Amino acid sequence: MNISIPKLSLVVLIGPSGSGKSTFARKHFLPSEILSSDACRAMISDDENNQTITPEAFALLHYVAAQRLALGRLTVIDATSVQPEARAPLVALARKYHCLPVAVVLNLPEDVCQDRNRSRPDRSFGPHVIRNQRSQLRRSLRGLQREGFRHVFVLETPEAVESAAVCWARRSI
């Protein structure tokens, strides 16, 4: 799949833990363009898995995203973002700074996500977490355009994620 992203965009990577969002981000975007909720948790608490500081981590992520978008810089959000209420402030930021919100959804099978998380020693949550994240994603997948995403790209297999090509388009209104 060719993923055409307008130059002035806020790209939101959406998918459960283990779907490959961070790997996808590193493959297709500059390190400076990627804002990771895990990295924000680490910056605040020295532990990227510290869920107790999630509100503070997202406050930091939203602040940095706003600064980048104000400067007209492509910004990529690397967080699960499986709930509409998690995506709403991001869409609002894109609108505030006249950027196009783009959703790249990694909707991989549960068993793939579970297997990947089992191989990550830093992830100690149970399988119910991924099951819940996938359920939340499935419930809201069809509504992404209604939420305000101008472009939505859905990748449903590891092969589709691996073969995806990202290119930059001119801004279309």
Secondary structure, DSSP 8 states (H G I E B T S, - for coil): -EEEEESSEEEEEE--TTSSHHHHHHHHS-GGGEEEHHHHHHHHHS-TT-GGGHHHHHHHHHHHHHHHHHTT--EEEES---SHHHHHHHHHHHHHTT-EEEEEEE---HHHHHHHHHT-TT----HHHHHHHHHHHHHHGGGHHHHT-SEEEEE-SHHHHHH-EEEEE----
